Amino acid sequence: MKPGIHPEYRPVVFRDRAADYAFLTRPTATSDKTIEWEDGNTYPVIDVEISSASHPFYTGTQRVLDTAGRVERFERRYGRGRSER
């Protein structure tokens, strides 16, 4: 690798608040917030909304959306399309 053209990699903790899950990795991203990790060292922490611990694909849980209710509410609010009138 050419020296001086690649970003610096450093240990950073990614924390998924929804699943109460955190993992330590070495990305190029950083943060001003810090957290004390299990090994006693302090690392920057990046909060994420979703990770493999909370994503429905990885957990096997699905969220059911009320699509029928949404369609009916849309039709009540805006009526049917012009071609159906």
N, C-alpha and C positions, 0 to 999 in steps of 0.2 A: 504494500500500500504506500502511496505517496505521502510523505510527512506534511502536516500542516493543512491538509484540505478536508479532513474528516472531522465531524463533530466529536466532542468529548463524551465518552460514556461514563456514567457514574451510577452508583446504587441509588434507587428510588423506590419508595413503597407506594403501590397502588392500592387504594382502599375503596371497596364497594360498600357504601353505607346501607343499601337495601338488604344485603345478605349478611352484613357484619363479617366481612371476609377481607383479608388483606394479603398481599404477596410482595415480596422483594424481588426486584429485577434490575437490569442495567440498561435503561434506555438513554436517549440523548436529551429527553425532556427533564425539566427541573421545576421546583416550586419554592416559594418563600416559606410555606408552612412546613413544620418539621414534626416528627413523631419518634418516640423512643421505641426501637424494635426489640424483639425477643432476645437478641444477642447483647443488649445493653448499649448499643451504639445509636446515635441519633441520625436519622435520614430525612431527606425531603419527602413529603407525602403529597400525592395527587389523588383527589377524590373523583371517582367515576360513578356514573349513574347505573351502569350495568356491566357485569362481567360474566365469566363462565359460571360463577356461583349463583347468579340470579337470572340468567337468560333462559327463556322457556325452552329453547332448543336443547340446551345442555342439561337442564333440570328435569325435563319431561313433563312439565306442567304447562297447561295452556290457559290463557285468559279468554273467557267467553265474552264477546262483544255483542251488545244488543243491536245488531244491524237492522233487524226488522223494525224496531222502534225508531231507529234513526231515519229510515226511509219514510215511514209513516209521518213522522214529525216534519220532515222536509216537504212531503206532499201537502200536508195541512198548511204549512207556512207559505209555500210558493205555488201550490197547485200542481196539476199535471202538466206535462209538456204541451206545447202549442199544437202538435200534430194530433193529440188525443182529444182536444176540446171540441 
